[in-house]
Amino acid sequence: MKPTLLLLFVFTFLTTTFAQNRSNFYHKIKKEDIDSGYLKLIYRDKSGASKDISVCGKYLKGIITLDKGVPVIDFWSITDDKYSSQANCISNNTELGRFEIDLTPRNKVGDPTNYIVVPFRAWTWGVGATPFRYRPKTEASFSTISTSLGVTINYGRTFGWSTISPRAINNFSITVGPFIGLSSVDLKKSTVKSPTTWTTDRTNAAFTYGINSIFARNNFGLVLSLGFDNNFGENSKEWSYQNRPWFGIGINTSLGIF
């Protein structure tokens, strides 16, 4: 019971601590997408007057949100003045205003909802669990698929894309990086180094660590992991799979801005 209570406490703590989970998150507003007409970028100055505007470098960083069905870009601060003399380019000299992406409107009920796809990047924290683990054969124990109660935190580089329509922004991403956490392991005849002398089964808490890939839609993701478990407690050294690699499948939540 004590390992279970400890894991629940850790999960609650992590959920609270890492609720704001993304750093350096930005959409990539590409020049090629604007020049091709895929992204129809409109700039409205403080008076409300509009004009077409472009990106002169390869891309600019910004965050896209919806305002009453209109995608609006909040560009990151631009520090260099390379394009400040070009009037049609977004630069550090461009006056603040409203940058909109013009989505072709629906004219009839039967018209499809138009959307665009914009890539994004981020560094991401997450909270996950990998309950299903395949453990390869050891000298004393057979290969096995085990289930383990546990919770992990992970951090990694996120590559993704947003599908943006007047109705919603949905985000799809892949995050790769390390994880650490707590889990539990069962010590019994089939999992110890000396099964012939083993008499009393027990469950130990374990420190778990490794690397995983997370395939996510918005806040929810599927996790594929390569990990290791180091159990601690009575008879911990008798466990056959101590610090041996395992392969796992689990779930993850980012709990962040999406």
BELVENGI-V23871 format. One record per pair of residues at least 6 apart in sequence whose C-alpha atoms are under 6 Angstrom apart, sorted by the first residue. I is the first residue (numbers start at 1). J is the second residue. D is the distance in Angstrom with one decimal. If there is no record, write none. Layout:
I,J,D
I,J,D
//
This chain:
3,205,5.8
19,255,5.3
19,256,5.7
20,256,5.1
21,124,5.8
21,125,4.9
21,256,5.0
22,123,5.7
22,124,4.6
23,123,5.3
24,122,5.3
25,121,5.7
25,122,4.2
26,61,5.6
26,62,5.3
26,63,5.3
26,120,5.5
26,121,5.7
27,61,5.7
27,62,5.2
27,63,5.4
27,119,5.8
27,120,4.1
28,60,6.0
28,61,5.2
28,119,5.7
28,120,5.6
29,59,5.3
29,60,5.2
30,59,4.2
31,55,5.0
31,58,5.5
31,59,5.5
33,39,5.5
40,101,5.5
40,102,5.2
41,100,5.8
41,101,4.8
42,51,5.8
42,52,4.9
42,99,5.8
42,100,5.1
43,50,5.4
43,51,5.4
43,98,5.8
43,99,4.7
44,50,4.3
44,97,5.7
44,98,5.0
45,97,4.6
46,97,5.6
53,88,5.2
53,89,6.0
54,89,5.0
55,89,5.4
55,90,5.7
56,89,5.7
61,75,6.0
61,76,5.6
62,74,5.3
62,75,3.9
62,76,5.2
63,73,5.6
63,74,5.2
64,72,5.5
64,73,4.5
65,71,5.6
65,72,5.4
69,166,4.1
71,100,5.8
71,101,5.4
72,99,5.7
72,100,4.6
73,99,5.4
78,92,5.0
83,91,5.8
84,91,5.2
84,93,5.3
115,164,5.2
115,165,4.3
116,163,5.7
116,164,5.3
117,162,5.5
117,163,4.6
118,161,5.4
118,162,5.2
119,160,5.7
119,161,4.0
120,160,5.3
120,161,5.4
121,158,5.7
121,159,5.1
122,158,5.0
123,156,5.7
123,157,4.8
123,158,5.7
124,155,5.5
124,156,5.6
125,154,5.7
125,155,4.6
126,153,5.6
126,154,5.2
126,253,5.8
126,254,4.5
127,152,5.8
127,153,4.6
127,252,5.7
127,253,5.5
128,151,5.8
128,152,5.2
128,251,5.6
128,252,4.0
129,150,6.0
129,151,4.8
129,152,6.0
129,250,5.5
129,251,5.6
130,249,5.5
130,250,3.9
131,147,5.0
131,148,4.9
131,250,6.0
132,146,5.9
132,147,4.9
132,248,5.5
132,249,5.5
133,145,5.5
133,146,5.3
133,247,5.5
133,248,4.2
134,144,5.8
134,145,4.4
134,246,5.5
134,247,5.1
135,143,5.5
135,144,5.3
135,246,4.7
136,143,4.4
137,143,3.9
140,193,5.2
141,191,5.7
148,184,5.8
149,183,5.7
149,184,5.9
150,182,5.5
150,183,3.9
151,181,5.7
151,182,5.8
152,180,5.4
152,181,3.9
153,179,5.5
153,180,5.7
154,178,5.8
154,179,4.1
155,177,5.6
155,178,6.0
156,175,5.7
156,176,5.1
156,177,4.0
157,175,5.5
157,176,5.7
158,174,5.6
158,175,4.2
159,173,5.5
159,174,5.4
160,172,5.5
160,173,3.9
161,171,5.9
161,172,5.5
162,170,5.6
162,171,4.4
163,169,5.7
163,170,5.3
171,217,5.7
171,218,4.9
172,216,5.7
172,217,4.6
173,215,5.9
173,216,5.2
174,214,5.5
174,215,4.8
175,213,5.6
175,214,5.0
176,212,5.9
176,213,4.6
177,211,5.6
177,212,5.8
178,210,5.6
178,211,4.1
179,209,5.5
179,210,5.5
179,211,5.7
180,208,5.7
180,209,4.3
181,207,6.0
181,208,5.2
182,206,5.7
182,207,4.8
182,208,5.6
183,205,5.8
183,206,5.0
184,204,5.6
184,205,4.4
184,206,5.3
185,203,5.6
185,204,5.5
186,203,4.6
187,201,5.6
187,202,5.3
188,201,4.8
189,195,4.6
191,240,5.6
192,238,5.3
192,239,4.5
192,240,4.9
193,238,5.5
193,240,5.2
204,233,5.9
205,231,5.7
206,230,5.3
206,231,3.7
206,232,5.7
207,229,5.8
207,230,5.1
208,228,5.7
208,229,4.5
209,227,5.5
209,228,5.5
210,226,5.7
210,227,4.1
211,225,6.0
211,226,5.5
212,224,5.6
212,225,4.2
213,223,5.8
213,224,5.4
214,221,5.9
214,222,5.6
214,223,4.6
215,221,5.2
215,222,5.2
218,258,5.5
219,253,5.3
219,254,5.0
220,252,5.9
220,253,4.8
221,251,5.7
221,252,5.0
222,250,6.0
222,251,4.8
223,249,5.6
223,250,4.8
223,251,5.3
224,248,5.8
224,249,4.9
225,247,5.6
225,248,4.9
226,246,5.8
226,247,4.8
227,245,5.6
227,246,5.3
228,243,5.1
228,244,5.7
228,245,5.0
229,243,5.2
230,242,5.5
230,243,5.3
//
